Amino acid sequence: MIILGLNHGEINSSAAIIKNGKIIAGTPEERFTRNKKTKSFPKNSVEYCLKEAEISLKDCDYIAQAWNPGEYWKKFNPLFSSKRIRREDYFYTVRDNLSDFTSRKPPLWTILNSEGDNMPPIYFVRHHLTHAANAFFMSPFDDAAILTCDHRGEFQTTTMGTGKKLDIEIVSEQTMPHSLGLFYGAFTELLGYRSDNDEWKVMALSAFDVDCTQELEKIRSTIKLKENGLFEIDQSYYNGGFQTEPKLFTEKLVNLLGGRVGKNNEVPSDWHFSVAKAMQIVSEEIVFHILNHLYKITKNDNLVLGGGFFMNSVCNGKITQKTPFKNVYISYAPADVGNSIGAALYVAHCIHHQERNYSLQSSNIGPIFNDEEIEKVLKRRKVVSEKVSETETRIASLLNDEHIVAVFNGKMEFGERALGNRSILADPRNKDTKDKINSIIKYRESYRPFAPAILSEKAHLIFDVPEGFDCNYMEKVVSIKSEFHNKIPAVTHVDGSGRLQTVNKEHNPFFYKIIEEFEKITSIPVILNTSFNINGEPIVLSPDDALNTFFNSGLEHLFLGNFYIKK
């Protein structure tokens, strides 16, 4: 069974293809178009997926789209069904009108099937179900509690449920306008940043040591936690649920928090730090409230999380401390970009009962370029290079000499984090490295931290985590042991934490070998890892993208496969 999954019209369009329950290819569309977080149809991504699977579209058994317009049959829509009586609208209007003769229960999914052409049946799957399927079916669990939280789906903003083998059941849901994603986005805008884009910055600001007692109580006053595990947001402070205003917050929220609104590119002040910190605390309180209720009704030690909110690695790192859950899984693409995968998995397992084909999940499912293809690009662009052997050892040696190195190797990672194949690497021991990368390479705010990547079996020696702890996708922020704060300052945030990546040899032998070689030289099994891109641009996909980013930044060392380029 071959299923092509699609996500488009939502933030960060993508396509993925699965065969017999196994993900064999996938990529965000932004990597091809170079338009970050594009919502356009993922034409290039589909082309790549079909090519990688060595099939044409007609060879797919099904297509799965991560959004269900059939949800809007929930109530009569006179704009389409009465006022525009056009034959072109029959796909919507016939069903809408006939619903007057039966119940208007919105379908979990809708199918579009045609006879006599080469188009496979197309399933349109509810947005939050694709988040749930991404979370559960990519996890190692046969049985788990499920929580999804984001800005919004068709109507839903939060769902609680369970996954058992080939089934997902939603037991409770929150709908608009009460949305944790909108809540976080409102404060992102209030602080002078862009919602659905700069939440990372707010999360970084929240770590600074300031007194936020007053802001905390004020923000708490705008939220109500309910006995059923859900929550309500006082709409007099937030506009997002109605989408009638240009901002997600109201003047009432502005006045509540000091009567000011942050400006673009201004230097953060104590006001920024305290508002960000207080809001992060409240958002975590909401999540832990939901999760404690979810555990109460499921009594399941396993938890999987999906939806854009769970890109919040600070919150993710606290879940096992603040809730009874013992085992937590978050995929490498929990936000909308991963819903192409989630939609395909839902159709495969929940609708067609395809047996699961779980294997240790790696995000390396994107395009790959061999040395011959890379060499052609170098010759075309007349770039001087050196072909090297023992590439990993050479990179480790440059890192030890305090050079910053860009690497382009193997299959491109799916999702919003580079995990060693499209990365910028540096020595974590030099405290000035962070500022250097932020200022002359990434061109981003100086307060934003970088991730420590560590050999998976060594994580418990440097971080406050148990032996055997996995964090393969930088999905959790954890504490760094105090004795290592001064040893790896470039990856230690202001509060002594780090957004951890445990590097598994089976996941990525190339990246594992680099860290292993670096440890041989330095006795430190950690390196700094950040995505290979300039601020505002997508992560590089091709050798041309890598060279463009290299020459347009302060980078001085680049490894394109086994080719070494130096400025």
Salt bridges, closest charged atoms under 4 A:
GLU30 OE2 - ARG31 NE 3.38
GLU52 OE2 - LYS411 NZ 2.79
GLU71 OE2 - ARG126 NH2 2.74
ASP89 OD2 - ARG84 NH2 3.89
ASP89 OD2 - ARG86 NE 3.29
ASP96 OD1 - ARG104 NH1 2.90
ASP100 OD1 - ARG104 NH2 3.08
ASP142 OD1 - ARG356 NH1 3.77
ASP150 OD2 - HIS127 NE2 2.98
ASP150 OD1 - HIS128 NE2 2.81
ASP150 OD2 - HIS131 NE2 3.26
GLU173 OE1 - ARG126 NH1 3.71
ASP196 OD2 - HIS151 ND1 3.69
ASP198 OD2 - ARG194 NE 3.26
ASP198 OD1 - LYS201 NZ 3.56
GLU217 OE2 - ARG220 NH1 2.61
GLU232 OE2 - LYS226 NZ 3.42
GLU266 OE1 - ARG260 NH2 3.21
GLU266 OE2 - HIS272 NE2 3.27
GLU284 OE1 - LYS318 NZ 3.03
GLU285 OE2 - ARG220 NH2 2.49
ASP301 OD1 - LYS326 NZ 3.77
ASP336 OD1 - HIS127 NE2 3.25
ASP336 OD1 - HIS131 NE2 3.24
ASP371 OD2 - LYS387 NZ 3.86
GLU386 OE1 - ARG394 NH2 3.22
ASP427 OD2 - ARG429 NH2 2.64
ASP432 OD1 - LYS431 NZ 3.45
ASP435 OD1 - LYS434 NZ 3.84
GLU445 OE2 - LYS201 NZ 2.88
GLU445 OE1 - ARG448 NH1 3.36
GLU475 OE2 - LYS476 NZ 3.42
GLU517 OE2 - LYS513 NZ 3.12
GLU517 OE2 - LYS520 NZ 3.02
GLU519 OE2 - LYS458 NZ 2.62
ASP544 OD2 - ARG380 NH2 2.63
ASP544 OD1 - ARG381 NH1 2.87
ASP545 OD2 - ARG34 NH1 3.63
